[in-house]
Amino acid sequence: MGAGLLSTAAGNGLAAAVLSGLAAAGAAVPAFNQVIAPEAAAERPVARKARVKGGSIRG
């Protein structure tokens, strides 16, 4: 939002301000994701197959 406001204050049109704000937000999302949860992004849980004992679903 800050990039869009600065673009508008510099005298660019509304469309250019919106585009620059969206570009800045799109570039910032992956960086913020790494800052918030860096280990969660690296490790993804793997689904396990359910083990069945005795041929019954309930085990």
PDB file of N, CA, C and O in Angstrom:
ATOM      1  N   MET A   1       0.835  -1.180   0.000  1.00  0.00           N
ATOM      2  CA  MET A   1       0.000   0.000   0.000  1.00  0.00           C
ATOM      3  C   MET A   1       0.882   1.245   0.000  1.00  0.00           C
ATOM      4  O   MET A   1       0.555   2.261  -0.613  1.00  0.00           O
ATOM      5  N   GLY A   2       1.987   1.141   0.691  1.00  0.00           N
ATOM      6  CA  GLY A   2       2.909   2.271   0.745  1.00  0.00           C
ATOM      7  C   GLY A   2       3.491   2.597  -0.618  1.00  0.00           C
ATOM      8  O   GLY A   2       3.657   3.768  -0.959  1.00  0.00           O
ATOM      9  N   ALA A   3       3.803   1.570  -1.400  1.00  0.00           N
ATOM     10  CA  ALA A   3       4.360   1.814  -2.731  1.00  0.00           C
ATOM     11  C   ALA A   3       3.339   2.514  -3.619  1.00  0.00           C
ATOM     12  O   ALA A   3       3.698   3.394  -4.401  1.00  0.00           O
ATOM     13  N   GLY A   4       2.086   2.135  -3.507  1.00  0.00           N
ATOM     14  CA  GLY A   4       1.041   2.786  -4.282  1.00  0.00           C
ATOM     15  C   GLY A   4       0.838   4.236  -3.883  1.00  0.00           C
ATOM     16  O   GLY A   4       0.642   5.099  -4.738  1.00  0.00           O
ATOM     17  N   LEU A   5       0.884   4.502  -2.591  1.00  0.00           N
ATOM     18  CA  LEU A   5       0.737   5.882  -2.126  1.00  0.00           C
ATOM     19  C   LEU A   5       1.907   6.755  -2.564  1.00  0.00           C
ATOM     20  O   LEU A   5       1.723   7.906  -2.962  1.00  0.00           O
ATOM     21  N   LEU A   6       3.105   6.197  -2.487  1.00  0.00           N
ATOM     22  CA  LEU A   6       4.278   6.957  -2.931  1.00  0.00           C
ATOM     23  C   LEU A   6       4.237   7.210  -4.435  1.00  0.00           C
ATOM     24  O   LEU A   6       4.655   8.269  -4.903  1.00  0.00           O
ATOM     25  N   SER A   7       3.736   6.244  -5.186  1.00  0.00           N
ATOM     26  CA  SER A   7       3.618   6.423  -6.623  1.00  0.00           C
ATOM     27  C   SER A   7       2.603   7.507  -6.960  1.00  0.00           C
ATOM     28  O   SER A   7       2.818   8.305  -7.872  1.00  0.00           O
ATOM     29  N   THR A   8       1.510   7.534  -6.232  1.00  0.00           N
ATOM     30  CA  THR A   8       0.507   8.571  -6.445  1.00  0.00           C
ATOM     31  C   THR A   8       1.057   9.940  -6.062  1.00  0.00           C
ATOM     32  O   THR A   8       0.815  10.923  -6.761  1.00  0.00           O
ATOM     33  N   ALA A   9       1.789  10.010  -4.967  1.00  0.00           N
ATOM     34  CA  ALA A   9       2.361  11.279  -4.526  1.00  0.00           C
ATOM     35  C   ALA A   9       3.412  11.790  -5.506  1.00  0.00           C
ATOM     36  O   ALA A   9       3.642  12.996  -5.597  1.00  0.00           O
ATOM     37  N   ALA A  10       4.048  10.883  -6.235  1.00  0.00           N
ATOM     38  CA  ALA A  10       5.060  11.282  -7.209  1.00  0.00           C
ATOM     39  C   ALA A  10       4.437  11.835  -8.488  1.00  0.00           C
ATOM     40  O   ALA A  10       5.142  12.382  -9.336  1.00  0.00           O
ATOM     41  N   GLY A  11       3.128  11.695  -8.629  1.00  0.00           N
ATOM     42  CA  GLY A  11       2.455  12.261  -9.780  1.00  0.00           C
ATOM     43  C   GLY A  11       2.068  11.252 -10.842  1.00  0.00           C
ATOM     44  O   GLY A  11       1.579  11.628 -11.907  1.00  0.00           O
ATOM     45  N   ASN A  12       2.282   9.975 -10.565  1.00  0.00           N
ATOM     46  CA  ASN A  12       1.846   8.948 -11.520  1.00  0.00           C
ATOM     47  C   ASN A  12       0.338   8.791 -11.436  1.00  0.00           C
ATOM     48  O   ASN A  12      -0.279   9.217 -10.460  1.00  0.00           O
ATOM     49  N   GLY A  13      -0.247   8.194 -12.431  1.00  0.00           N
ATOM     50  CA  GLY A  13      -1.688   8.002 -12.452  1.00  0.00           C
ATOM     51  C   GLY A  13      -2.128   6.926 -11.469  1.00  0.00           C
ATOM     52  O   GLY A  13      -1.303   6.234 -10.873  1.00  0.00           O
ATOM     53  N   LEU A  14      -3.429   6.798 -11.313  1.00  0.00           N
ATOM     54  CA  LEU A  14      -4.001   5.831 -10.389  1.00  0.00           C
ATOM     55  C   LEU A  14      -3.676   4.402 -10.807  1.00  0.00           C
ATOM     56  O   LEU A  14      -3.368   3.563  -9.961  1.00  0.00           O
ATOM     57  N   ALA A  15      -3.742   4.120 -12.107  1.00  0.00           N
ATOM     58  CA  ALA A  15      -3.458   2.771 -12.587  1.00  0.00           C
ATOM     59  C   ALA A  15      -2.009   2.375 -12.297  1.00  0.00           C
ATOM     60  O   ALA A  15      -1.750   1.240 -11.896  1.00  0.00           O
ATOM     61  N   ALA A  16      -1.077   3.284 -12.493  1.00  0.00           N
ATOM     62  CA  ALA A  16       0.329   2.999 -12.212  1.00  0.00           C
ATOM     63  C   ALA A  16       0.550   2.807 -10.715  1.00  0.00           C
ATOM     64  O   ALA A  16       1.376   1.988 -10.313  1.00  0.00           O
ATOM     65  N   ALA A  17      -0.168   3.542  -9.897  1.00  0.00           N
ATOM     66  CA  ALA A  17      -0.043   3.398  -8.454  1.00  0.00           C
ATOM     67  C   ALA A  17      -0.555   2.038  -7.991  1.00  0.00           C
ATOM     68  O   ALA A  17       0.056   1.391  -7.141  1.00  0.00           O
ATOM     69  N   VAL A  18      -1.677   1.613  -8.558  1.00  0.00           N
ATOM     70  CA  VAL A  18      -2.236   0.306  -8.197  1.00  0.00           C
ATOM     71  C   VAL A  18      -1.297  -0.812  -8.627  1.00  0.00           C
ATOM     72  O   VAL A  18      -1.051  -1.748  -7.867  1.00  0.00           O
ATOM     73  N   LEU A  19      -0.776  -0.717  -9.834  1.00  0.00           N
ATOM     74  CA  LEU A  19       0.132  -1.749 -10.329  1.00  0.00           C
ATOM     75  C   LEU A  19       1.415  -1.814  -9.517  1.00  0.00           C
ATOM     76  O   LEU A  19       1.910  -2.907  -9.243  1.00  0.00           O
ATOM     77  N   SER A  20       1.957  -0.689  -9.131  1.00  0.00           N
ATOM     78  CA  SER A  20       3.184  -0.716  -8.334  1.00  0.00           C
ATOM     79  C   SER A  20       2.913  -1.255  -6.932  1.00  0.00           C
ATOM     80  O   SER A  20       3.759  -1.948  -6.367  1.00  0.00           O
ATOM     81  N   GLY A  21       1.763  -0.954  -6.369  1.00  0.00           N
ATOM     82  CA  GLY A  21       1.403  -1.495  -5.067  1.00  0.00           C
ATOM     83  C   GLY A  21       1.204  -2.996  -5.106  1.00  0.00           C
ATOM     84  O   GLY A  21       1.638  -3.699  -4.194  1.00  0.00           O
ATOM     85  N   LEU A  22       0.556  -3.500  -6.144  1.00  0.00           N
ATOM     86  CA  LEU A  22       0.360  -4.945  -6.283  1.00  0.00           C
ATOM     87  C   LEU A  22       1.676  -5.671  -6.517  1.00  0.00           C
ATOM     88  O   LEU A  22       1.877  -6.770  -6.000  1.00  0.00           O
ATOM     89  N   ALA A  23       2.566  -5.073  -7.285  1.00  0.00           N
ATOM     90  CA  ALA A  23       3.873  -5.690  -7.528  1.00  0.00           C
ATOM     91  C   ALA A  23       4.682  -5.766  -6.240  1.00  0.00           C
ATOM     92  O   ALA A  23       5.341  -6.773  -5.982  1.00  0.00           O
ATOM     93  N   ALA A  24       4.638  -4.721  -5.439  1.00  0.00           N
ATOM     94  CA  ALA A  24       5.359  -4.725  -4.166  1.00  0.00           C
ATOM     95  C   ALA A  24       4.771  -5.756  -3.207  1.00  0.00           C
ATOM     96  O   ALA A  24       5.513  -6.442  -2.505  1.00  0.00           O
ATOM     97  N   ALA A  25       3.458  -5.869  -3.173  1.00  0.00           N
ATOM     98  CA  ALA A  25       2.822  -6.846  -2.293  1.00  0.00           C
ATOM     99  C   ALA A  25       3.131  -8.267  -2.741  1.00  0.00           C
ATOM    100  O   ALA A  25       3.371  -9.142  -1.910  1.00  0.00           O
ATOM    101  N   GLY A  26       3.126  -8.500  -4.039  1.00  0.00           N
ATOM    102  CA  GLY A  26       3.437  -9.829  -4.561  1.00  0.00           C
ATOM    103  C   GLY A  26       4.862 -10.250  -4.270  1.00  0.00           C
ATOM    104  O   GLY A  26       5.126 -11.431  -4.045  1.00  0.00           O
ATOM    105  N   ALA A  27       5.776  -9.308  -4.272  1.00  0.00           N
ATOM    106  CA  ALA A  27       7.168  -9.622  -3.962  1.00  0.00           C
ATOM    107  C   ALA A  27       7.383  -9.810  -2.467  1.00  0.00           C
ATOM    108  O   ALA A  27       8.297 -10.527  -2.062  1.00  0.00           O
ATOM    109  N   ALA A  28       6.562  -9.182  -1.647  1.00  0.00           N
ATOM    110  CA  ALA A  28       6.747  -9.248  -0.200  1.00  0.00           C
ATOM    111  C   ALA A  28       6.154 -10.500   0.431  1.00  0.00           C
ATOM    112  O   ALA A  28       6.616 -10.922   1.491  1.00  0.00           O
ATOM    113  N   VAL A  29       5.157 -11.097  -0.177  1.00  0.00           N
ATOM    114  CA  VAL A  29       4.483 -12.246   0.437  1.00  0.00           C
ATOM    115  C   VAL A  29       5.433 -13.417   0.681  1.00  0.00           C
ATOM    116  O   VAL A  29       5.432 -13.945   1.793  1.00  0.00           O
ATOM    117  N   PRO A  30       6.243 -13.857  -0.282  1.00  0.00           N
ATOM    118  CA  PRO A  30       7.166 -14.965   0.015  1.00  0.00           C
ATOM    119  C   PRO A  30       8.194 -14.610   1.098  1.00  0.00           C
ATOM    120  O   PRO A  30       8.563 -15.462   1.906  1.00  0.00           O
ATOM    121  N   ALA A  31       8.649 -13.369   1.114  1.00  0.00           N
ATOM    122  CA  ALA A  31       9.607 -12.952   2.138  1.00  0.00           C
ATOM    123  C   ALA A  31       8.964 -12.984   3.524  1.00  0.00           C
ATOM    124  O   ALA A  31       9.585 -13.446   4.481  1.00  0.00           O
ATOM    125  N   PHE A  32       7.742 -12.505   3.639  1.00  0.00           N
ATOM    126  CA  PHE A  32       7.056 -12.531   4.926  1.00  0.00           C
ATOM    127  C   PHE A  32       6.763 -13.961   5.369  1.00  0.00           C
ATOM    128  O   PHE A  32       6.796 -14.259   6.563  1.00  0.00           O
ATOM    129  N   ASN A  33       6.480 -14.842   4.421  1.00  0.00           N
ATOM    130  CA  ASN A  33       6.229 -16.237   4.750  1.00  0.00           C
ATOM    131  C   ASN A  33       7.467 -16.871   5.376  1.00  0.00           C
ATOM    132  O   ASN A  33       7.345 -17.643   6.327  1.00  0.00           O
ATOM    133  N   GLN A  34       8.639 -16.563   4.867  1.00  0.00           N
ATOM    134  CA  GLN A  34       9.872 -17.097   5.428  1.00  0.00           C
ATOM    135  C   GLN A  34      10.169 -16.502   6.801  1.00  0.00           C
ATOM    136  O   GLN A  34      10.747 -17.177   7.653  1.00  0.00           O
ATOM    137  N   VAL A  35       9.784 -15.260   7.025  1.00  0.00           N
ATOM    138  CA  VAL A  35      10.035 -14.625   8.316  1.00  0.00           C
ATOM    139  C   VAL A  35       9.112 -15.196   9.383  1.00  0.00           C
ATOM    140  O   VAL A  35       9.541 -15.420  10.515  1.00  0.00           O
ATOM    141  N   ILE A  36       7.861 -15.432   9.041  1.00  0.00           N
ATOM    142  CA  ILE A  36       6.882 -15.889  10.021  1.00  0.00           C
ATOM    143  C   ILE A  36       7.120 -17.342  10.419  1.00  0.00           C
ATOM    144  O   ILE A  36       7.146 -17.654  11.609  1.00  0.00           O
ATOM    145  N   ALA A  37       7.293 -18.231   9.448  1.00  0.00           N
ATOM    146  CA  ALA A  37       7.442 -19.655   9.748  1.00  0.00           C
ATOM    147  C   ALA A  37       8.473 -20.284   8.814  1.00  0.00           C
ATOM    148  O   ALA A  37       8.097 -20.982   7.872  1.00  0.00           O
ATOM    149  N   PRO A  38       9.760 -20.052   9.053  1.00  0.00           N
ATOM    150  CA  PRO A  38      10.758 -20.595   8.136  1.00  0.00           C
ATOM    151  C   PRO A  38      10.853 -22.115   8.169  1.00  0.00           C
ATOM    152  O   PRO A  38      11.073 -22.732   7.127  1.00  0.00           O
ATOM    153  N   GLU A  39      10.694 -22.737   9.337  1.00  0.00           N
ATOM    154  CA  GLU A  39      10.811 -24.188   9.390  1.00  0.00           C
ATOM    155  C   GLU A  39       9.567 -24.887   8.863  1.00  0.00           C
ATOM    156  O   GLU A  39       9.659 -26.009   8.364  1.00  0.00           O
ATOM    157  N   ALA A  40       8.414 -24.250   8.962  1.00  0.00           N
ATOM    158  CA  ALA A  40       7.180 -24.854   8.467  1.00  0.00           C
ATOM    159  C   ALA A  40       7.157 -24.887   6.950  1.00  0.00           C
ATOM    160  O   ALA A  40       6.554 -25.786   6.364  1.00  0.00           O
ATOM    161  N   ALA A  41       7.794 -23.937   6.308  1.00  0.00           N
ATOM    162  CA  ALA A  41       7.819 -23.927   4.853  1.00  0.00           C
ATOM    163  C   ALA A  41       8.725 -25.018   4.306  1.00  0.00           C
ATOM    164  O   ALA A  41       8.498 -25.516   3.203  1.00  0.00           O
ATOM    165  N   ALA A  42       9.751 -25.397   5.066  1.00  0.00           N
ATOM    166  CA  ALA A  42      10.685 -26.416   4.606  1.00  0.00           C
ATOM    167  C   ALA A  42      10.149 -27.826   4.837  1.00  0.00           C
ATOM    168  O   ALA A  42      10.416 -28.727   4.041  1.00  0.00           O
ATOM    169  N   GLU A  43       9.405 -28.023   5.906  1.00  0.00           N
ATOM    170  CA  GLU A  43       8.899 -29.349   6.248  1.00  0.00           C
ATOM    171  C   GLU A  43       7.409 -29.428   5.972  1.00  0.00           C
ATOM    172  O   GLU A  43       6.616 -28.674   6.536  1.00  0.00           O
ATOM    173  N   ARG A  44       7.048 -30.330   5.118  1.00  0.00           N
ATOM    174  CA  ARG A  44       5.636 -30.559   4.838  1.00  0.00           C
ATOM    175  C   ARG A  44       5.284 -31.952   5.327  1.00  0.00           C
ATOM    176  O   ARG A  44       5.990 -32.906   5.001  1.00  0.00           O
ATOM    177  N   PRO A  45       4.225 -32.099   6.090  1.00  0.00           N
ATOM    178  CA  PRO A  45       3.879 -33.428   6.596  1.00  0.00           C
ATOM    179  C   PRO A  45       3.483 -34.373   5.464  1.00  0.00           C
ATOM    180  O   PRO A  45       2.823 -33.979   4.502  1.00  0.00           O
ATOM    181  N   VAL A  46       3.892 -35.595   5.601  1.00  0.00           N
ATOM    182  CA  VAL A  46       3.570 -36.615   4.606  1.00  0.00           C
ATOM    183  C   VAL A  46       2.441 -37.466   5.166  1.00  0.00           C
ATOM    184  O   VAL A  46       2.503 -37.930   6.304  1.00  0.00           O
ATOM    185  N   ALA A  47       1.421 -37.664   4.364  1.00  0.00           N
ATOM    186  CA  ALA A  47       0.283 -38.465   4.806  1.00  0.00           C
ATOM    187  C   ALA A  47       0.701 -39.930   4.899  1.00  0.00           C
ATOM    188  O   ALA A  47       1.349 -40.460   3.996  1.00  0.00           O
ATOM    189  N   ARG A  48       0.329 -40.569   5.988  1.00  0.00           N
ATOM    190  CA  ARG A  48       0.639 -41.983   6.175  1.00  0.00           C
ATOM    191  C   ARG A  48      -0.566 -42.825   5.815  1.00  0.00           C
ATOM    192  O   ARG A  48      -1.712 -42.396   5.950  1.00  0.00           O
ATOM    193  N   LYS A  49      -0.285 -44.028   5.355  1.00  0.00           N
ATOM    194  CA  LYS A  49      -1.378 -44.956   5.098  1.00  0.00           C
ATOM    195  C   LYS A  49      -1.788 -45.587   6.423  1.00  0.00           C
ATOM    196  O   LYS A  49      -0.946 -45.901   7.265  1.00  0.00           O
ATOM    197  N   ALA A  50      -3.069 -45.763   6.589  1.00  0.00           N
ATOM    198  CA  ALA A  50      -3.571 -46.361   7.818  1.00  0.00           C
ATOM    199  C   ALA A  50      -3.207 -47.848   7.843  1.00  0.00           C
ATOM    200  O   ALA A  50      -3.369 -48.564   6.854  1.00  0.00           O
ATOM    201  N   ARG A  51      -2.716 -48.284   8.987  1.00  0.00           N
ATOM    202  CA  ARG A  51      -2.398 -49.707   9.139  1.00  0.00           C
ATOM    203  C   ARG A  51      -3.621 -50.440   9.652  1.00  0.00           C
ATOM    204  O   ARG A  51      -4.291 -49.988  10.580  1.00  0.00           O
ATOM    205  N   VAL A  52      -3.898 -51.557   9.046  1.00  0.00           N
ATOM    206  CA  VAL A  52      -5.065 -52.331   9.418  1.00  0.00           C
ATOM    207  C   VAL A  52      -4.593 -53.622  10.088  1.00  0.00           C
ATOM    208  O   VAL A  52      -3.812 -54.376   9.509  1.00  0.00           O
ATOM    209  N   LYS A  53      -5.069 -53.872  11.303  1.00  0.00           N
ATOM    210  CA  LYS A  53      -4.716 -55.095  12.020  1.00  0.00           C
ATOM    211  C   LYS A  53      -5.868 -56.084  11.934  1.00  0.00           C
ATOM    212  O   LYS A  53      -7.018 -55.731  12.196  1.00  0.00           O
ATOM    213  N   GLY A  54      -5.568 -57.284  11.577  1.00  0.00           N
ATOM    214  CA  GLY A  54      -6.577 -58.319  11.564  1.00  0.00           C
ATOM    215  C   GLY A  54      -7.625 -58.183  10.468  1.00  0.00           C
ATOM    216  O   GLY A  54      -8.685 -58.804  10.555  1.00  0.00           O
ATOM    217  N   GLY A  55      -7.357 -57.395   9.451  1.00  0.00           N
ATOM    218  CA  GLY A  55      -8.276 -57.278   8.342  1.00  0.00           C
ATOM    219  C   GLY A  55      -9.477 -56.392   8.612  1.00  0.00           C
ATOM    220  O   GLY A  55     -10.348 -56.261   7.751  1.00  0.00           O
ATOM    221  N   SER A  56      -9.546 -55.784   9.780  1.00  0.00           N
ATOM    222  CA  SER A  56     -10.675 -54.929  10.110  1.00  0.00           C
ATOM    223  C   SER A  56     -10.250 -53.457   9.983  1.00  0.00           C
ATOM    224  O   SER A  56      -9.092 -53.113  10.221  1.00  0.00           O
ATOM    225  N   ILE A  57     -11.167 -52.633   9.620  1.00  0.00           N
ATOM    226  CA  ILE A  57     -10.871 -51.202   9.512  1.00  0.00           C
ATOM    227  C   ILE A  57     -10.622 -50.610  10.889  1.00  0.00           C
ATOM    228  O   ILE A  57      -9.786 -49.720  11.047  1.00  0.00           O
ATOM    229  N   ARG A  58     -11.349 -51.104  11.887  1.00  0.00           N
ATOM    230  CA  ARG A  58     -11.246 -50.556  13.245  1.00  0.00           C
ATOM    231  C   ARG A  58     -10.015 -51.079  14.005  1.00  0.00           C
ATOM    232  O   ARG A  58      -9.623 -50.496  15.016  1.00  0.00           O
ATOM    233  N   GLY A  59      -9.415 -52.155  13.534  1.00  0.00           N
ATOM    234  CA  GLY A  59      -8.195 -52.689  14.119  1.00  0.00           C
ATOM    235  C   GLY A  59      -8.408 -53.323  15.405  1.00  0.00           C
ATOM    236  O   GLY A  59      -7.460 -53.819  16.014  1.00  0.00           O
TER     237      GLY A  59
END
